[in-house]
């Protein structure tokens, strides 16, 4: 298998639909559509939206509704979830929802699946009521989803209509080795969340590539990794833009969530050394700089990971600066 490089791999987008300080929730959603239209014109492969709940900084809670909004406003780019957090939903509901999207927008819808709740424990309880999760639930729920989407289900008592017989590609998302093993055993594409959980990236990819079993949907392993990229005309400008991401990360480590803040001149005095160390560890795969700088960093990342697709998330406050980053 030849080594992938930046010219041969696919580029995609992960959007959390961030709320910007001083902007409305509606504006955040409109920004996401504007970004999707922009990256479609640049030839990006897919535009994924993640499911999060109970966060002041992110309005992607009704993920499926937003996917419909983005798919309606674009023409060719694939649109999907990065991901739907399966523990929060009955597989039948997910099959019906994505069956509806795939019926409206044929051959454009992806279903990325995660097993985290995408929120805190109390909110998870509010979403699921009293369902207790076991380790087998996620694999079982995926089997159930695959059955609903298959052509072999028309005589079952419970069917997903629409959804049945539609070839909706499934992707398993993970930040540990659990989903890597599962994706390998089921012959599904695998996407790693290295943008916030860098620790197990290489272990997970190693397991996935070495244990992969071909399936009807995928003959060879197909790995993807998500990274933070903040690109601008100059390195200095990019590092200033990156302070919005650092402030967002500060909110996570100090548990004070708030909308995405405008960039500031420096983080000195905002974070202390332990916080800075924790954040730089969490954001290990964050590539910041001019075109030349980012190209060098990404080339290195792709050659080391041997992934087939790079998923880019860019927490940049200004929409035009964000669009420019994706252009670069």
C-alpha positions as CSV (number, residue, x, y, z in Angstrom):
1,X,0.0,0.0,0.0
2,X,1.6,3.3,-1.0
3,X,2.2,6.0,1.5
4,X,-0.6,8.7,1.5
5,X,0.5,12.3,1.3
6,X,-1.2,15.6,1.3
7,X,-1.9,15.5,-2.4
8,X,-3.6,12.1,-2.3
9,X,-5.6,12.1,0.9
10,X,-9.1,13.6,1.2
11,X,-9.8,16.7,3.3
12,X,-13.0,17.1,5.3
13,X,-14.4,19.4,8.0
14,X,-15.7,18.8,11.5
15,X,-17.9,21.6,12.8
16,X,-19.1,21.8,16.4
17,X,-21.4,24.8,15.4
18,X,-19.7,27.1,18.0
19,X,-21.5,30.0,19.6
20,X,-19.5,33.2,19.1
21,X,-19.3,35.8,21.9
22,X,-21.8,38.6,21.1
23,X,-23.6,36.5,18.4
24,X,-27.0,34.8,18.4
25,X,-27.5,31.0,18.2
26,X,-29.1,31.6,14.8
27,X,-26.0,33.3,13.6
28,X,-23.9,30.3,14.6
29,X,-26.0,28.0,12.6
30,X,-26.0,30.3,9.6
31,X,-22.2,30.5,9.9
32,X,-22.0,26.7,9.7
33,X,-24.0,26.7,6.5
34,X,-21.8,29.5,5.0
35,X,-18.7,27.5,5.9
36,X,-20.1,24.3,4.4
37,X,-20.9,26.2,1.1
38,X,-17.4,27.6,1.2
39,X,-15.6,24.3,1.7
40,X,-17.8,22.6,-0.9
41,X,-16.5,25.2,-3.4
42,X,-12.9,24.2,-2.4
43,X,-13.5,20.5,-3.0
44,X,-13.6,19.2,0.5
45,X,-15.0,15.7,0.8
46,X,-17.4,15.9,3.7
47,X,-18.8,18.3,6.3
48,X,-19.6,16.6,9.6
49,X,-21.4,18.1,12.6
50,X,-20.9,16.7,16.1
51,X,-23.6,16.0,18.8
52,X,-23.1,18.0,22.0
53,X,-25.6,18.9,24.7
54,X,-25.9,21.4,27.6
55,X,-23.0,23.6,26.5
56,X,-23.0,27.4,26.3
57,X,-20.4,27.3,23.6
58,X,-21.9,24.8,21.1
59,X,-25.4,24.6,19.5
60,X,-25.2,21.2,17.7
61,X,-27.6,19.4,20.1
62,X,-30.2,18.7,17.5
63,X,-27.6,17.3,15.1
64,X,-29.9,15.7,12.6
65,X,-31.9,18.9,12.1
66,X,-28.7,20.9,11.4
67,X,-27.5,18.2,8.9
68,X,-30.7,18.7,7.0
69,X,-30.2,22.4,7.0
70,X,-26.6,22.1,5.7
71,X,-27.6,19.4,3.1
72,X,-30.4,21.6,1.8
73,X,-28.1,24.6,1.4
74,X,-25.3,22.6,-0.4
75,X,-25.2,20.5,-3.6
76,X,-22.4,18.0,-3.7
77,X,-20.4,17.8,-0.4
78,X,-21.2,14.8,1.8
79,X,-22.9,15.8,5.0
80,X,-22.9,13.7,8.1
81,X,-22.6,13.3,11.8
82,X,-19.2,13.4,13.5
83,X,-20.8,11.8,15.4
84,X,-24.2,10.8,16.6
85,X,-23.7,9.6,20.2
86,X,-25.5,6.3,20.0
87,X,-26.1,5.8,23.7
88,X,-28.4,8.8,23.6
89,X,-30.7,7.4,21.0
90,X,-32.7,4.3,20.1
91,X,-31.2,2.7,17.0
92,X,-34.6,2.7,15.3
93,X,-34.9,6.5,15.7
94,X,-31.4,7.0,14.2
95,X,-32.2,4.7,11.3
96,X,-35.4,6.6,10.6
97,X,-33.8,10.0,10.8
98,X,-30.8,9.1,8.6
99,X,-33.1,7.2,6.3
100,X,-35.1,10.4,5.9
101,X,-32.0,12.5,5.2
102,X,-30.6,9.9,2.7
103,X,-33.9,9.8,0.9
104,X,-34.0,13.6,0.6
105,X,-30.3,13.9,-0.3
106,X,-29.3,10.6,-2.0
107,X,-25.6,9.5,-1.9
108,X,-24.6,12.4,0.3
109,X,-25.3,11.4,3.9
110,X,-22.8,9.8,6.3
111,X,-23.5,8.4,9.7
112,X,-20.6,8.7,12.1
113,X,-21.2,7.0,15.4
114,X,-19.7,7.6,18.8
115,X,-20.2,5.9,22.2
116,X,-19.6,8.8,24.5
117,X,-22.7,10.8,25.7
118,X,-21.4,14.1,24.3
119,X,-22.2,15.8,27.6
120,X,-22.1,15.5,31.4
121,X,-23.6,12.6,33.4
122,X,-26.7,14.5,34.6
123,X,-27.5,15.6,31.1
124,X,-26.9,12.1,29.8
125,X,-29.5,10.9,32.4
126,X,-32.0,13.6,31.1
127,X,-31.4,12.4,27.5
128,X,-31.7,8.7,28.2
129,X,-33.9,8.7,31.3
130,X,-33.1,5.5,33.3
131,X,-31.3,3.4,30.7
132,X,-28.1,2.0,32.1
133,X,-25.3,1.4,29.6
134,X,-23.2,-1.7,29.4
135,X,-20.1,-2.3,27.3
136,X,-22.0,-4.5,24.9
137,X,-24.6,-1.9,24.1
138,X,-22.6,0.0,21.5
139,X,-21.7,-3.1,19.4
140,X,-25.3,-4.4,19.7
141,X,-26.8,-1.0,18.8
142,X,-24.6,-0.9,15.7
143,X,-25.7,-4.4,14.7
144,X,-29.3,-3.2,15.1
145,X,-28.7,-0.1,13.0
146,X,-27.1,-2.2,10.2
147,X,-30.1,-4.6,10.3
148,X,-32.5,-1.7,9.9
149,X,-30.6,-0.3,6.9
150,X,-30.2,-3.7,5.2
151,X,-32.3,-5.3,2.5
152,X,-32.8,-8.4,4.7
153,X,-35.3,-6.7,7.1
154,X,-38.6,-6.5,5.3
155,X,-40.2,-9.5,7.1
156,X,-39.2,-8.3,10.6
157,X,-41.8,-7.0,13.0
158,X,-39.9,-3.7,13.4
159,X,-38.6,-1.8,10.3
160,X,-37.0,1.6,9.6
161,X,-39.1,3.3,7.0
162,X,-37.5,5.2,5.4
163,X,-34.1,3.7,5.9
164,X,-34.5,0.1,4.9
165,X,-32.3,-0.9,2.0
166,X,-30.5,2.4,1.9
167,X,-26.7,2.2,1.6
168,X,-25.9,4.8,4.3
169,X,-22.2,4.5,5.1
170,X,-21.4,4.0,8.8
171,X,-18.2,5.4,10.4
172,X,-17.0,4.5,13.9
173,X,-15.5,7.4,15.9
174,X,-13.3,7.0,18.8
175,X,-10.7,8.5,21.2
176,X,-9.5,5.1,22.6
177,X,-8.7,1.7,21.3
178,X,-12.2,0.3,22.0
179,X,-13.8,1.7,18.8
180,X,-10.7,0.8,16.8
181,X,-11.1,-2.9,17.6
182,X,-14.8,-2.7,16.9
183,X,-14.4,-0.9,13.6
184,X,-11.7,-3.4,12.5
185,X,-13.9,-6.4,13.4
186,X,-16.9,-5.0,11.6
187,X,-15.0,-3.8,8.6
188,X,-16.0,-0.2,9.0
189,X,-14.1,3.1,8.4
190,X,-12.6,4.5,11.6
191,X,-12.1,8.2,12.6
192,X,-9.9,9.1,15.6
193,X,-10.6,12.2,17.7
194,X,-7.0,13.4,17.9
195,X,-8.1,17.0,18.0
196,X,-8.8,16.7,21.7
197,X,-7.7,13.2,22.8
198,X,-4.2,12.6,21.3
199,X,-2.9,10.0,23.7
200,X,-4.1,6.8,22.0
201,X,-3.9,7.9,18.3
202,X,-1.1,5.6,17.2
203,X,-2.2,2.6,19.3
204,X,-5.7,2.9,17.9
205,X,-4.6,3.2,14.3
206,X,-2.2,0.2,14.7
207,X,-4.9,-2.0,16.1
208,X,-7.4,-0.9,13.4
209,X,-5.0,-1.5,10.5
210,X,-3.7,-4.8,11.8
211,X,-7.0,-6.3,12.9
212,X,-9.1,-5.1,10.0
213,X,-11.5,-7.7,8.5
214,X,-12.9,-6.9,5.1
215,X,-16.7,-6.4,4.9
216,X,-19.3,-6.0,2.2
217,X,-19.0,-2.2,2.6
218,X,-15.2,-1.9,2.9
219,X,-12.4,-4.1,1.5
220,X,-9.3,-2.2,2.9
221,X,-8.9,-0.3,6.2
222,X,-9.9,3.3,5.9
223,X,-8.6,5.6,8.6
224,X,-9.3,9.2,9.3
225,X,-8.0,11.6,12.0
226,X,-9.3,14.9,13.2
227,X,-6.9,17.7,14.0
228,X,-7.1,21.4,14.8
229,X,-5.8,23.7,12.1
230,X,-5.5,27.5,12.3
231,X,-4.0,28.9,9.2
232,X,-3.5,32.5,8.3
233,X,-1.4,34.7,6.0
234,X,1.5,34.7,8.5
235,X,2.5,32.6,11.5
236,X,2.1,35.6,13.8
237,X,-1.5,36.2,12.7
238,X,-2.4,32.5,13.0
239,X,-1.0,32.4,16.6
240,X,-3.2,35.4,17.5
241,X,-6.3,33.6,16.0
242,X,-5.4,30.5,18.0
243,X,-6.1,32.3,21.3
244,X,-9.8,31.8,20.7
245,X,-9.2,28.0,20.8
246,X,-7.0,28.3,23.9
247,X,-9.7,30.3,25.7
248,X,-12.2,27.6,24.7
249,X,-9.9,24.9,26.1
250,X,-9.4,27.0,29.3
251,X,-13.2,26.8,29.7
252,X,-13.0,23.0,29.5
253,X,-10.2,22.5,32.0
254,X,-11.7,25.0,34.4
255,X,-15.3,23.9,33.8
256,X,-16.5,27.5,33.0
257,X,-18.1,27.1,29.6
258,X,-18.8,30.2,27.6
259,X,-19.1,31.2,23.9
260,X,-16.1,31.3,21.7
261,X,-14.1,34.4,22.5
262,X,-12.5,36.9,20.1
263,X,-8.7,36.5,19.8
264,X,-6.4,38.3,22.2
265,X,-2.8,39.5,21.9
266,X,-1.5,36.9,24.4
267,X,-2.6,34.2,26.8
268,X,-0.1,35.4,29.5
269,X,-2.0,36.2,32.6
270,X,-5.0,34.2,31.4
271,X,-3.6,30.7,32.0
272,X,-1.0,29.5,34.6
273,X,1.8,27.1,33.8
274,X,-0.1,23.9,34.8
275,X,-3.2,24.9,32.8
276,X,-1.0,25.8,29.8
277,X,0.7,22.4,30.0
278,X,-2.7,20.6,30.3
279,X,-4.1,22.4,27.3
280,X,-1.0,22.0,25.1
281,X,-1.2,18.3,25.9
282,X,-4.9,18.1,25.1
283,X,-4.3,20.1,21.8
284,X,-1.2,18.2,20.8
285,X,-2.4,17.8,17.3
286,X,-3.0,21.5,16.6
287,X,-1.3,23.0,13.6
288,X,-1.0,26.8,13.5
289,X,0.7,29.0,11.0
290,X,1.1,30.2,7.5
291,X,0.5,28.0,4.4
292,X,4.2,26.8,4.4
293,X,4.2,26.1,8.2
294,X,0.9,24.2,8.2
295,X,1.8,22.3,5.0
296,X,5.0,21.0,6.6
297,X,3.2,20.0,9.9
298,X,0.3,18.3,8.1
299,X,2.6,16.5,5.7
300,X,4.5,15.1,8.7
301,X,1.3,14.1,10.5
302,X,-0.1,12.3,7.4
303,X,3.1,10.4,6.7
304,X,3.4,9.2,10.4
305,X,-0.2,8.2,10.7
306,X,-0.7,6.9,7.2
307,X,-4.4,8.0,7.3
308,X,-6.5,8.2,4.2
309,X,-8.4,11.3,5.2
310,X,-7.8,14.4,7.3
311,X,-10.7,15.9,9.2
312,X,-10.1,19.5,10.1
313,X,-11.7,21.5,12.9
314,X,-10.9,25.2,13.1
315,X,-12.1,27.2,16.1
316,X,-11.6,30.7,14.7
317,X,-13.8,33.5,15.9
318,X,-14.2,35.5,12.7
319,X,-16.1,33.7,9.9
320,X,-14.0,35.2,7.1
321,X,-10.8,34.3,8.9
322,X,-12.2,30.8,9.4
323,X,-13.0,30.4,5.8
324,X,-9.5,31.7,4.8
325,X,-8.0,29.0,7.1
326,X,-9.9,26.3,5.2
327,X,-8.8,27.9,1.9
328,X,-5.2,27.8,2.9
